[in-house]
Every structure is written in C-alpha cells, then in structure tokens.
C-alpha cells in the first residue's frame, strides 16, 4: 500500500481528472487525460493500469461516401430523468498512455471494484421497458466478457445494488436501496454469489457454482429502509462499506448518516446528510465512531494495507 489513485480537480472551472498520491512523501502527480471530460471512481488494475468511469465517448471514425466524418465527436448519452451526462467505464496506463473506453450503456455504469479472481464488479443502470434499476455486473479488466452478477433475475434485496466490494471470493458487501431520493445510500447487504462454505482459515466464501440461481444475501442492517422512505433517527442510511475480515458476521468500515437521509425530506427541512466513518460490528449491529467532520461527507474509508494482486 504505497500509492493512492483518486479523482480531483484543481479549480471550479476544471473537469475532474486522475491523480496519483505517493503516501511516503505526500507527492501528487496528475495522470494526463482529456481536460474537457470528467474522470472519476478510479481503481488500480493488475499490470500498472487504472480503471475509471468517465463521460468521455469513443470517437466515431465512420466516413460518408465523400470521405467526410459522419459524426466525429458524438455526444454522451444523458439519463432519463435529470438529463445529466451518463458515465461509462474506461482504462488507462498509470503513465497516462493507452487510454481505452469501453462500450457504452444507455445509462450509468458506476463504482467499479476489483475482485480477487481478476474481474471487475460494478453497478449498471438498466432502463429497458418497465425495467429501471441498478444491478451488479462483472467484466474482465479489458472491458470484455460482460456477465450478470446479482439482482437481474429477482435475486436482489432491493431495486438497486450499489458500490459492491469483495469480502471474500464470491462474496461482496453492497448498498441495497431505491433508484431515487436516497443519495445512493441505503442498507448494508452481504451478497453470496455462489454456495457458501467455510475455508481452512475460517472465512466464509461463496465462489462455488456462482450463478443468479445460487445467489443469496444476508441483510446486515435490518432496520434500514431498502426503498426511498425516510429513515428514522438513530437508524439513518449507509453510503458505502468495506470488509475488514471474512467472518460469517464481518467487521466493516462504513460511512453512515443519521436521520431521514431522503432528499425530499432533507430539502424541505433545509438540511443535508452528514456521513461519517464508523466501524460496524455486524454481530451486534453496533457502530463505533472513527471520524465525523461535521458539515462534510466522510466516505469510502479504506485501510492502508497490501493485497495480493489478482491475475490479469
């Protein structure tokens, strides 16, 4: 754990770009990207690469009969409701070379996370006929072999599953919530994509016979709404989670905000959610405070620890 990759911008007039922070000396280097586009949610990939989401689009190289470009710079899709630009997945070398953009979805692809088998899990927003929800999907690190993971065939705990990170092989923690009005926050859910078993280290894994048919989940915060109704005081909602171990009842680093955490209720009260970082004991359902800088969101806490590099 020597470097952190993050998204940021140097002024209000700039778009979000990618940066590398070296922990030992605090130095920051910007990775060259298109200054006219946004690049967010970066993660490291094997082979000195970075995956990100972006509102950039693949250039159209098609020519008409006269040799002129038909649409050399097509616009990015906009979502169905807020008409905001959608984000898609791409990769780039750490030195800024060989930027590649993946195929576009009609709506957002968000929050990629690297699994121990080398694949990337992310949330895909699907708008197809009556379908309007976010499901977990897998892809390889070269953005091929798109596969369903969780939620598409009635296996989900809620309308949408967001921000999944791996607990152990085949097992993930994610946010179960509604499509709208919850600031992408909700309940914590322990997702098992295959048949659960306990390995020699005492860790619960679920990488055998992984399929939608064998997928299951355990609700880790039973009092938190999984729809867009306001959450009660002392119940609140969770923005993200990261597992510190793979016990049957794992310990989690979480971001949590108290109160209603529902955008229309917060707006009517002229309030905003205040997410802080907590250690969550899923066996006792107790939160232990770590950091809550009032007036700011403290989210996506991660331990500074090495991990075994997955295969390319």
N, C-alpha and C positions, 0 to 999 in steps of 0.2 A: 504494500500500500504506500506508494511513493508519489503518485500524481492523482489529481482530480480533474476530470473534464466537466465543464459547465457551460451554460449559455448565459450571455450577458450583453450589455451594450454600454458604450462609453458616454452617450448623451441621449437626451429625449428625442432628438431628431434622427437617430440612427436605428437601424434594424438590429434584431438580436443576432449575434454571431457566436462562434465557438471559441473557447479559451482553455488552455492547459495551465493548471496551478501545480508547481513543484512544492511539496509540503516542507521539505528540509529547509529551503531558503526563502520561501514565500514568493518566488518569482512567477510572473504570469506572462504567457505568450499567446497571442491570438493566432488561430488557425485561419488561413485565407479562405474565405467563402464569398459568395455573391453579396455585395453590400446592399443590393436592392431587395433582398429576400431575408426572411427570418429563419433561423436555425435554432431549435430548442430540443430539450429532453435527450441530450447525448449520453451514450454509454460506450464503454470500451468493448471492442471485439478482439478475438484472437487474431494474431498476425499484424499487430500495430495499426488497427483500424478503429474507426469510430462510427457508430450508427446514430442517426438523429432523426427528428421529424422537421419538416420544412413546408413552407407554402411556395417553394420553387416548383417549376414544372419542366418536364423534358421538352427540349426544343423540337419543333416539328420540321423535319427535313424534306417533307414531301414537296414536289415541284409540279406546276401545271404543264400543259403541252408546250408553252413558250419558254419553259425553263425558269420561271419565276416561283419564288417560295409562296405556297398557298397560305400558310399561317405560321410564320417563323417563331412567334412568341405567343402561344396560346395562353389565355387566362387560366388561372387556377379555378377549380370548382368553388362555389360558395354553398354554405349549408342552407338547409331548407327554411330555417326559422330566423336566425339573427342575420342571415346573409353575410356571414363572416367567411373569410377565405379558409378553406379546409387545409389540413396538414397531412402530408404523406411521408413515407419513410425513405431515407437515403443513407449512403455510406461514403466515407472519405478516409484517406490515409491520414495518420497523425500529423504528417508534414504538410497537409493541405492539397496533396496531389490526388488524382484519380477519383474525383467526386462522381458518384453514381446515384441516380434517382430511381426508385422502384416504381412499379406500376401503380397507377392512381386508383383509389377507391372513390365512389361517388361522394362520400363524406369522410369524416376524420379517421385517421389511424394514429393512435396515441400511445404514449408511455411504454416504449419497448424495454424489455428486460431480458438479460442473458440467462439461459438455463444451463445446467451442468452437462447436458447432452450436446451442447453446441448450438441449439436452436434458440430463436428469439421469440418470446411470448409478448403479445401486445393486444390492445383493445381496438377492435374495428367497429365503427358505427355503421349499421346496416339500415338503409332506407329502401325497402323493396316492397311495394304494395302495402299491406297492413303492417308489415314489419318495421319497427322503429326502435331500435335498441342497440346496446353495445355488447359485443361478445368477445371472448378471448380466442385469439388465433395464434398459430405458430408459423414461422417461416425460417428458412435457412439464413445464414449470415450473408449470403449473396443475394438475398431477397427473392429466392425461388422456393418452390415446393410449399405453397400456402396450404395450411391444414387447419380444420376446426379443432379447437381445444375444449371449450367449455361454454355452455349457455345456448347454443344454437338450436338444440333439439329438446328443449324443455328441461334441461339439466340445471339451469341457472337458479340461484336463490332469489333473483330479483330481475327487473327489466334489464339492468346493465351491470356488468362486472368490470371494474376499473383497476389499473395500477397494480397488476399482479407481480409479485416477486417470489422467487423459489424458496421454499422451506427445506425441501429435500427432493431427490429425484421423483418426479411425477406429482409433487405436492407443492401447492402455492397458497400464499395468503393474498387476498384482494379485498376490494371495496365493493359491497353489494348495495346498489342504490337505484333510484329512479333516473329517468333520462334527463329530467329538468328540475330546476329550482332548488337543488341541494348543494350547489357549489362543488359538484363532483365529490361530495363527502357522503358517508353512509355507515353501514355496519361492516364489521370485520368477519370474513368468511374464510375458513380453512378448506381449500379445494383439493380433492384427491382425484386425479385423472385416471387412475387405474385401481387395481385391487390392493387395498392397504395391507402392509405387513411390517414386521419389526425386524431390523437387521441386527448384525452381531454387535453393533455399537449401541443398541437400544433406541435407535432412531426409527421413527415411523416413516416409511417411504410408500410410494404408490405408483411405481413405474412398470408394474407388470400388467399386461393386457390393457394398456391405455386406450380408451375409446370413449365416445359420448355415452355409449350404452353402459359402461362400467363406472362412469364418473359419479362422484358424490361430493357432499360438502358437510362441514360442521359449522354451525353458527357460533362465533366466538363472543358476540355481543348481543345476546337475545333481546335486550330491551330497546335497542336502537332501531328506528323505523327503516324499512328497506324500500319504502315508497317516498313520495315527496311531502308527506305530512310533517308538521313541525315536531322536532324532538323536544322532550321535556328538559327542564332544568336538572342538572346533575347527570343527565343521560347524554345529550349532545350528539355529535357525529364525528366520525374519524375520516381524516383526509388521506392517509397512507399508513402502511405498516411494513416492517422489515423484521424477519425472524432471526433471533439470536441463537436458537438451537432448534432441533427437530424432534423434541419430545412430543408425546401424544398431546399434551397441553403446552404448547411452546411459549416461551417468553418473547415478547415483541417490543421493538421500538416503534412508537406510534405518534402520529400527530392528531390531536383531539381538540375540539372546541365545545364549550358548554352552551346550553341554551337551545333556542329553536333551530338554528342553522337551516333556515329555509328562506330563500331570497325575498319572497313577497312579505313575509312576516318581519324579517330584518329591515327591509326597506321602509315598511310602514312605521317602524319604531325608530327610524334613522340610526340604525345600528349596523355593525359589521361583525362577521365571525372573527374570533380571536383564537387561532390554532397555536397550541404549544406542544412541546415534545415530552413524552411520558414513557416510562417502562410499564408495559401492561402484562400482568400475570393472568394468563387465560385460565388457570386452575381455580383462582379465587375471584376472578373478574374485577381485580383492583388495579388502579392506575397509581403510579408513583412518579411525581413530577421531577423532570430533569431541567427543562428550560421553557420559560414563557415570557418572552419580551413583549410586554403589553403594547398594543397598537400595531404589531406586526404579525405576519404569519411565520411561524417556525415549523417547517415542514421538511419531509424527505431526509430525516436523520439517518445516517449510516455509520457503522463502526469502521474505524480505520484499521483494517485487517487484511492480510493476504488471502487469496483464494487460488485454488488450483485452476489453471487455465483450461477451459473446455477444448475439445477438438475443433479444428477449423471445419 
